[in-house]
Amino acid sequence: MSKNPLMPVVFMLVFFCGCVTEYIEEVPNYNINRTLKPGSTTSHYDTSGLEIGMTKEDIKGKWGLPTQIAVSATDSQSYEQWEYCNSYSSKTGDCESFKYLYFDNEKLTSWKE
């Protein structure tokens, strides 16, 4: 019986297919009015109140919903990156900089400004 050289590739595709799920979720951003003072272009997301281990519900209570959520999950782990707009262009109103919060299995693990 001859070996098929494509068999390892087929095996890997079958093995990994469906094991990892990744997607990006756009979240309606009601935070813009809540976090910006009239005439301001900078948000007021204060990272000094963040603590490793906080839940997503804790974060929603402090900062509201993020602008975007990127999700990567396996059968046993889930990772999320929450994106918040940190400052807006005074000319266009578009977001110029972001703050990112990272979750591992529903708990805050780190953040980046």
N, C-alpha and C positions, 0 to 999 in steps of 0.2 A: 504494500500500500504506500503510495507516494504522499509526501507531506505537502500540504497546500501552504505556500508562503504568506498568504493573506489571512490565515486562520488566527494568528495572534492579534492582528488588527481588528478583525471581526469580534474576537473575544473581548478585547478592550472596549470597543464601542458598545457591545451588549452589556458589559459589566458596568460601565460608567453612565450609560444612558438612563436618565431618570433618577440617578442617585444625588445629583446636585441641582438645585433649583435656584436660579438667579433672575431677578427682575427689579425694575425701578418703578416706583409708584409716585405719581404726581399727586400732591395733596393740595386741595384748595387753600390758598393762603389768606386766612383771615387775620393773621398776625400783623400785617403791615400797619393797619390803623391802630392796633393795640400797642405796638412797641415804638412807634415813631412819634415824637412830639411835633406839633404843627410847625412846618418849615424846616424840620430836621432831616438830614439824610443819613443819620447813623442810628442803628437800633440800640436797644438797651438790654441786650442779652448779657447778663452778668454771670460769668463763669465762676466767680468766687463762691457762689452758693452750691456749686455742683460737687457731688461726692461719688467716688467709685462705689458701685453697688446699688445706686439709686435705680428704681424701676422706671419703665417707660411712662407709667401713670404719674410718678413723681415729677418727671420732666414736663409732661403735658400740663401739669398744674402750675409749674413755674414759667414755662416759655410758650405754652400752647402747642399747636400742631406744627410740624416742620413744613418747609416748602416742598421737600422731596425726601423719599425714603428709598434707599437702595438695599435690597435684601439678597442674601446668599444663605442657602440652607441645605443641610444634608439630613439624613434620617434622624440623626442624634443631636445636631447642633444647628443653631440659627444665629446669623450675624446680620446686624443692620447698621447702616450709616444714615443718620438723620442730618439733613442740611437745612440750616437757617440762614436767611439773608442778614448779613451784618451791616452793610451800608449800601445805599442807593445813589445812583448818579443824580445830581441836582438838575442836569439837563434832560436826560432821557427817562429817568425814573427806574431804569433797569438796575438790577442788583450788580454791585461791583466787587463785593467780597462776602465770604461766607464763614460761618462757624459750623463745625461738624462734631456730632456726638456719635460715639460708637458703642453698640450693644452686643453682648454675647449672651445668648439664651435669656433675653429679657432684662438683663442687668447692664448698667452703664459701666464700661471698662476704660474709656478714655475720651478725650476731646481735643480738637485742634482749632485754633483761632486763625 
